[in-house]
Amino acid sequence: MSSELPVAGGSDREQRGCGSRPRLLAIGIAPQGIISIGIVPMGVVSIGVVPMGVFSIGAVGMGVVNACIVGMGVVVAGVSVMGVWWSGIEGMGPFRSGATSAQAQHHQTSQRSNVYAYPSRALALQKARELGCQGAHPMGTFWMPCEQHPAP
């Protein structure tokens, strides 16, 4: 008599380890399949608590395309996300769906942006006149309005 427990959803003969062909549908704790549903599912389509796959749907997802509360990937939608193209309440990445630059959005501390950096001195001088100050000053490779940098 064996002391090993059978794998959920199959007999001992159906047990599959690393390097074996994945199942079409796998369900459970850390299931591996083409379509995986569970606690930490891994597969092409992963649905669960911490999904990891090409397409991930769940609470904390990692993959190429994610729809998760917290997600990381190339295309991500969720509450708090990081991705190349993203949509969410809070996030980081170069392209935000339906909004301005993600980098600026992530680092804003208030509704009104107080960062004015321009590629040319002429644009910075124009903004200085709008703000009611004079001159411009360099900031790295950009120009900022006013003769002096404002205190934080």
Secondary structure, 3 states (H helix, E strand, C coil): CCCCCCCCCCCHHHCCCCCCCCEEEEEECCCEEEEEEECCCEEEEEEECCCEEEEEEEEEEEEEEEEEEEEEEEEEEEEEEEEEEEEEEEEECCEECCCCCHHHHHHCCCCCCCCCCECCHHHHHHHHHHHCCCCEEEECCEEEECCCCCCC
